[in-house]
């Protein structure tokens, strides 16, 4: 058995032989299986998980922590899917509902471009009235007016919906959006890749197999993407492990996932909370750090960037996550509405100066990246 970094991994404080075996296997570079993942989720030894994740992070990406100067644009909250974990959606005509015009979206892009932002993350919902051509024109007009920007837009769930309303295949939708100027895709819509659970939390959304299929189609068309997992609601530990294995299997086939983003569920204002199916606290800080660490451990050799999404974690927990396997803090964001609707503890904008301080104060080296994880600048001083 491999015994590298035994002091670092606190072996003398671990009484669980199964956990020791998984640690040895991971450090030896062996692929972890489902039972290994379940072992990791069953342990309460957070220090060991963090130490292992941090060691793997250091071996794989070093001490650089990346971020982007980016802006989020949530173009509408009118949605027919009505997912039970979502506090963001509104019905057509309901108080608080909104839909941006293309001109309004262009004005938001223009304002951010003037401030030096060139990366845009654009997602919305399943609007009952907007035709596919609206989304195609949105991308086309942004690139026409601002050819220098990168557009990371539309989740796989949105792509599936565009296919349904247009009569086009999902591959045809992706190709047309790429031709219009789509640069990459976010990782949303994955939630938990378990079909039975999706029937409870998002029955009107793309299936687990459909989500994977669309992502693989995008990757094969040269459209890179992120991947996410929404955790801390109705899913089991086994569901989380299976989700990570779904992603790992797809990554082996296409190598198109740029980053993995574990997203802690925020229950406030959601139907799940109103129906008494979840507690109002959401996942604990312990569970969040454990899940981030296990994400690094299970995916390390396949998806090298693990993101601590400060909008959902809060600044301080996101900073701590940098010692639990994470190596990316997302970016400036500027405007995010989806998490805010669910009572997210963070929102609005993060300045470049503050991101640099968070990273440096965690003992890491900040680096500015693009949406496709190209390093633009390393801040060594």
C-alpha positions as CSV (number, residue, x, y, z in Angstrom):
1,X,0.0,0.0,0.0
2,X,1.2,3.5,-0.8
3,X,2.1,5.6,2.2
4,X,2.9,9.0,0.6
5,X,2.1,12.0,2.8
6,X,1.0,9.9,5.8
7,X,1.5,12.8,8.2
8,X,-0.3,15.2,5.9
9,X,-3.2,12.9,5.6
10,X,-3.4,12.3,9.4
11,X,-3.2,8.5,9.2
12,X,-2.6,8.2,12.9
13,X,-6.0,9.8,13.6
14,X,-7.9,7.6,11.1
15,X,-9.4,4.4,12.5
16,X,-11.4,3.5,9.4
17,X,-9.4,1.0,7.4
18,X,-11.7,1.5,4.4
19,X,-11.0,5.2,4.3
20,X,-7.3,4.5,4.6
21,X,-7.5,2.1,1.6
22,X,-9.4,4.8,-0.5
23,X,-6.7,7.4,0.4
24,X,-3.9,5.0,-0.6
25,X,-5.7,4.2,-3.9
26,X,-6.2,7.8,-4.7
27,X,-2.7,8.8,-4.0
28,X,-1.4,6.0,-6.2
29,X,-3.4,7.4,-9.1
30,X,-5.9,4.5,-9.2
31,X,-9.4,5.3,-10.4
32,X,-11.9,5.3,-7.5
33,X,-15.2,3.3,-8.0
34,X,-18.7,3.8,-6.6
35,X,-18.0,2.0,-3.3
36,X,-14.9,4.3,-2.8
37,X,-17.1,7.4,-3.4
38,X,-19.7,6.1,-0.9
39,X,-16.9,5.5,1.7
40,X,-15.7,9.1,1.3
41,X,-19.2,10.5,1.8
42,X,-19.8,8.2,4.8
43,X,-16.8,9.5,6.7
44,X,-16.9,12.4,9.1
45,X,-13.2,12.9,9.0
46,X,-13.3,16.2,7.2
47,X,-9.6,16.9,7.9
48,X,-8.5,13.8,6.1
49,X,-10.8,14.5,3.1
50,X,-9.5,18.1,2.9
51,X,-5.9,17.0,3.2
52,X,-6.3,14.5,0.4
53,X,-8.2,16.9,-1.9
54,X,-5.6,19.6,-1.2
55,X,-2.8,17.2,-2.1
56,X,-4.4,16.2,-5.3
57,X,-5.2,19.8,-6.2
58,X,-1.6,20.7,-5.7
59,X,-0.3,17.9,-7.8
60,X,-2.7,18.7,-10.6
61,X,-3.0,22.5,-10.8
62,X,-0.5,23.8,-8.3
63,X,-1.1,26.8,-6.2
64,X,-2.7,29.0,-8.8
65,X,-6.4,29.9,-8.2
66,X,-8.2,31.3,-11.2
67,X,-11.0,33.8,-11.7
68,X,-12.7,35.7,-14.5
69,X,-13.7,39.3,-15.1
70,X,-17.2,38.4,-16.1
71,X,-20.9,39.3,-16.0
72,X,-23.9,37.2,-15.5
73,X,-27.1,38.1,-17.4
74,X,-30.3,36.3,-16.5
75,X,-32.5,37.3,-19.4
76,X,-35.9,36.1,-18.1
77,X,-37.5,34.4,-15.1
78,X,-40.7,33.4,-16.9
79,X,-40.6,29.6,-16.9
80,X,-43.0,26.7,-17.6
81,X,-40.8,24.1,-16.0
82,X,-41.6,25.1,-12.4
83,X,-38.8,23.1,-10.7
84,X,-39.5,22.5,-7.0
85,X,-36.0,23.5,-6.0
86,X,-36.2,26.9,-7.8
87,X,-37.2,30.2,-6.2
88,X,-36.3,32.2,-9.3
89,X,-39.1,31.3,-11.8
90,X,-42.3,33.2,-12.2
91,X,-45.4,32.5,-14.3
92,X,-46.2,34.7,-17.2
93,X,-47.9,37.9,-15.9
94,X,-47.1,37.1,-12.3
95,X,-45.8,39.9,-10.1
96,X,-42.0,40.0,-10.3
97,X,-41.8,38.4,-13.7
98,X,-39.6,39.9,-16.3
99,X,-38.2,39.3,-19.8
100,X,-35.4,41.4,-21.3
101,X,-35.4,42.5,-24.8
102,X,-32.4,42.0,-27.0
103,X,-31.7,45.8,-26.8
104,X,-31.8,45.6,-23.0
105,X,-29.3,42.7,-23.0
106,X,-27.1,44.6,-25.4
107,X,-27.1,47.6,-23.1
108,X,-26.0,45.4,-20.2
109,X,-23.2,44.0,-22.3
110,X,-22.1,47.5,-23.5
111,X,-22.0,48.8,-20.0
112,X,-19.7,45.9,-18.9
113,X,-17.5,46.1,-22.0
114,X,-16.8,49.7,-21.1
115,X,-15.5,48.5,-17.8
116,X,-13.2,45.9,-19.4
117,X,-15.4,42.8,-19.0
118,X,-15.3,40.5,-22.0
119,X,-16.8,37.3,-20.7
120,X,-20.5,36.9,-20.4
121,X,-22.5,34.1,-18.7
122,X,-26.1,34.2,-20.1
123,X,-28.8,31.9,-18.8
124,X,-32.5,32.2,-18.3
125,X,-35.5,29.8,-18.2
126,X,-38.1,28.1,-20.3
127,X,-40.2,31.0,-21.6
128,X,-43.5,29.9,-23.1
129,X,-43.6,32.6,-25.9
130,X,-40.0,33.3,-27.0
131,X,-39.1,31.5,-30.3
132,X,-35.7,29.9,-30.8
133,X,-34.9,32.7,-33.2
134,X,-34.9,35.1,-30.2
135,X,-32.0,33.3,-28.6
136,X,-30.1,32.9,-31.9
137,X,-30.5,36.6,-32.6
138,X,-29.4,37.5,-29.1
139,X,-26.1,35.8,-29.6
140,X,-25.7,37.1,-33.1
141,X,-26.3,40.7,-32.2
142,X,-24.0,40.6,-29.2
143,X,-21.1,39.2,-31.3
144,X,-21.9,41.6,-34.1
145,X,-21.7,44.7,-31.9
146,X,-19.0,43.4,-29.6
147,X,-16.9,40.8,-31.5
148,X,-14.2,40.7,-28.9
149,X,-16.5,39.2,-26.2
150,X,-16.9,35.5,-25.3
151,X,-20.4,34.3,-24.8
152,X,-21.0,31.4,-22.4
153,X,-24.7,30.8,-22.6
154,X,-27.6,28.4,-22.3
155,X,-27.7,25.3,-20.2
156,X,-28.3,21.9,-21.7
157,X,-31.8,22.2,-20.3
158,X,-32.3,25.4,-22.3
159,X,-30.9,23.7,-25.4
160,X,-33.3,20.8,-25.0
161,X,-36.2,23.3,-24.7
162,X,-35.1,25.2,-27.7
163,X,-35.2,21.9,-29.6
164,X,-38.7,21.2,-28.4
165,X,-40.1,24.7,-29.5
166,X,-38.2,24.8,-32.8
167,X,-38.5,21.3,-34.1
168,X,-34.8,21.1,-34.6
169,X,-32.6,18.4,-33.2
170,X,-30.5,19.5,-30.2
171,X,-27.4,19.1,-32.4
172,X,-28.9,21.5,-34.9
173,X,-29.7,24.0,-32.2
174,X,-26.2,23.8,-30.9
175,X,-24.7,24.2,-34.4
176,X,-26.9,27.3,-35.2
177,X,-26.0,28.9,-31.9
178,X,-22.3,28.2,-32.5
179,X,-22.6,29.8,-35.9
180,X,-24.2,32.8,-34.3
181,X,-21.3,33.2,-31.9
182,X,-21.8,30.9,-28.9
183,X,-18.4,30.3,-27.4
184,X,-19.1,27.8,-24.6
185,X,-21.8,26.6,-22.3
186,X,-22.4,26.8,-18.5
187,X,-23.0,23.6,-16.6
188,X,-26.5,24.3,-15.2
189,X,-29.5,22.1,-15.5
190,X,-27.7,18.9,-14.4
191,X,-29.1,19.2,-10.8
192,X,-28.8,15.5,-9.8
193,X,-28.4,13.0,-12.6
194,X,-30.9,10.5,-11.2
195,X,-34.0,10.0,-13.2
196,X,-36.3,9.0,-10.4
197,X,-35.2,12.0,-8.3
198,X,-35.6,14.3,-11.3
199,X,-39.2,13.3,-11.5
200,X,-39.7,14.8,-8.1
201,X,-37.6,18.0,-8.4
202,X,-37.7,18.9,-12.1
203,X,-40.2,16.6,-14.0
204,X,-40.6,19.1,-16.8
205,X,-36.9,19.5,-17.5
206,X,-34.5,17.5,-19.7
207,X,-33.8,14.0,-18.5
208,X,-30.4,12.9,-17.0
209,X,-29.6,11.0,-20.2
210,X,-30.7,14.0,-22.3
211,X,-28.4,16.4,-20.3
212,X,-25.4,14.1,-20.9
213,X,-26.3,13.6,-24.6
214,X,-26.5,17.4,-25.2
215,X,-23.3,18.1,-23.4
216,X,-21.5,15.4,-25.4
217,X,-23.0,16.8,-28.7
218,X,-21.7,20.3,-27.7
219,X,-18.2,19.0,-26.9
220,X,-18.0,17.2,-30.2
221,X,-19.0,20.4,-32.0
222,X,-16.1,22.2,-30.3
223,X,-18.3,23.9,-27.6
224,X,-16.6,23.4,-24.2
225,X,-18.8,23.5,-21.1
226,X,-18.8,23.4,-17.3
227,X,-20.7,20.8,-15.3
228,X,-22.6,21.3,-12.0
229,X,-24.3,19.3,-9.2
230,X,-27.0,20.8,-7.1
231,X,-26.8,19.1,-3.7
232,X,-28.4,19.3,-0.3
233,X,-32.1,18.8,-1.1
234,X,-33.7,15.3,-1.6
235,X,-30.7,13.4,-3.0
236,X,-28.8,10.7,-1.2
237,X,-25.0,10.3,-0.8
238,X,-25.2,7.5,-3.4
239,X,-26.9,9.9,-5.8
240,X,-24.0,12.3,-5.5
241,X,-21.5,9.6,-6.2
242,X,-23.5,8.4,-9.2
243,X,-23.7,12.0,-10.5
244,X,-19.9,12.3,-10.3
245,X,-19.5,9.0,-12.1
246,X,-21.9,10.1,-14.9
247,X,-19.7,13.2,-15.5
248,X,-16.5,11.2,-15.3
249,X,-17.7,8.7,-17.9
250,X,-18.8,11.5,-20.3
251,X,-15.5,13.3,-19.8
252,X,-13.6,10.2,-20.8
253,X,-15.5,10.2,-24.1
254,X,-15.3,13.9,-25.1
255,X,-12.9,15.7,-22.7
256,X,-15.2,18.8,-23.0
257,X,-15.9,19.7,-19.4
258,X,-13.7,22.6,-18.3
259,X,-14.7,22.8,-14.7
260,X,-17.0,21.2,-12.1
261,X,-19.1,23.3,-9.8
262,X,-20.7,21.8,-6.7
263,X,-23.7,24.0,-6.0
264,X,-25.2,23.9,-2.4
265,X,-29.0,24.1,-2.5
266,X,-30.6,27.3,-1.1
267,X,-34.1,26.4,0.1
268,X,-35.6,29.9,0.9
269,X,-38.7,30.6,-1.2
270,X,-38.6,27.3,-3.0
271,X,-41.6,24.9,-3.3
272,X,-39.5,22.2,-1.6
273,X,-39.4,24.3,1.5
274,X,-43.0,25.4,1.3
275,X,-44.1,21.8,1.0
276,X,-42.0,20.9,4.1
277,X,-39.8,18.5,2.1
278,X,-36.5,20.2,3.1
279,X,-35.3,22.1,6.1
280,X,-34.7,25.9,5.9
281,X,-31.0,25.6,6.7
282,X,-29.8,23.9,3.5
283,X,-26.6,21.9,3.5
284,X,-24.1,22.6,6.4
285,X,-20.7,24.1,5.9
286,X,-19.3,20.7,6.8
287,X,-21.3,19.0,4.1
288,X,-20.3,21.7,1.5
289,X,-16.6,21.3,2.2
290,X,-16.9,17.5,2.2
291,X,-18.7,17.6,-1.1
292,X,-16.1,19.9,-2.7
293,X,-13.3,17.8,-1.4
294,X,-14.9,14.6,-2.7
295,X,-15.5,16.2,-6.1
296,X,-11.8,16.9,-6.4
297,X,-10.9,13.3,-5.2
298,X,-13.3,11.6,-7.6
299,X,-12.8,13.8,-10.6
300,X,-9.2,15.0,-10.3
301,X,-7.7,13.1,-13.2
302,X,-10.6,14.0,-15.5
303,X,-11.9,17.5,-14.7
304,X,-9.0,19.4,-13.3
305,X,-10.8,22.7,-12.3
306,X,-13.1,22.5,-9.3
307,X,-14.9,25.8,-8.7
308,X,-15.9,27.3,-5.3
309,X,-18.8,29.4,-6.5
310,X,-18.8,32.3,-4.0
311,X,-22.2,33.5,-5.0
312,X,-23.7,30.3,-3.4
313,X,-21.0,29.6,-0.8
314,X,-20.4,33.1,0.5
315,X,-17.0,34.7,0.4
316,X,-15.5,33.1,3.5
317,X,-16.5,29.5,2.9
318,X,-15.4,29.9,-0.8
319,X,-12.0,31.0,0.5
320,X,-11.8,28.0,2.9
321,X,-12.8,25.7,0.0
322,X,-9.4,26.6,-1.6
323,X,-7.9,24.2,1.0
324,X,-10.5,21.5,0.2
325,X,-9.7,20.9,-3.4
326,X,-11.1,24.0,-5.2
327,X,-8.9,26.1,-7.5
328,X,-11.3,28.6,-9.0
329,X,-13.5,31.3,-7.6
330,X,-15.7,32.0,-10.6
331,X,-15.3,35.8,-11.1
332,X,-16.7,39.2,-10.7
333,X,-20.2,38.1,-11.7
334,X,-21.7,41.6,-11.5
335,X,-25.3,40.6,-11.4
336,X,-26.8,37.2,-10.5
337,X,-30.5,36.8,-9.8
338,X,-31.1,33.0,-9.5
339,X,-29.4,32.4,-6.2
340,X,-30.5,35.7,-4.8
341,X,-34.1,34.7,-5.3
342,X,-33.5,31.7,-3.1
343,X,-32.0,33.8,-0.3
344,X,-28.4,33.4,-1.2
345,X,-26.0,34.8,1.3
346,X,-24.0,36.5,-1.4
347,X,-24.9,38.3,-4.6
348,X,-24.2,41.3,-6.6
349,X,-20.7,42.0,-7.6
350,X,-17.3,40.9,-6.5
351,X,-14.5,43.3,-7.4
352,X,-11.2,42.2,-8.9
353,X,-9.4,43.7,-5.9
354,X,-11.5,41.7,-3.5
355,X,-11.0,38.4,-5.4
356,X,-7.2,39.0,-5.4
357,X,-7.3,39.5,-1.6
358,X,-9.4,36.4,-1.0
359,X,-7.0,34.3,-3.0
360,X,-3.8,35.8,-1.6
361,X,-5.1,35.6,2.0
362,X,-5.7,31.9,1.5
363,X,-2.0,31.5,0.6
364,X,-2.7,31.0,-3.1
365,X,-1.6,32.7,-6.3
366,X,-4.3,34.6,-8.2
367,X,-4.6,34.3,-12.0
368,X,-7.0,35.9,-14.4
369,X,-8.6,33.5,-16.9
370,X,-11.1,33.5,-19.7
371,X,-14.4,31.6,-19.8
372,X,-12.6,28.7,-21.5
373,X,-9.9,28.7,-18.8
374,X,-7.1,30.2,-20.7
375,X,-4.7,32.0,-18.3
376,X,-4.4,35.7,-19.2
377,X,-2.3,36.9,-16.2
378,X,-0.7,35.5,-13.1
379,X,-0.6,38.0,-10.2
380,X,2.6,36.9,-8.5
381,X,3.1,40.2,-6.7
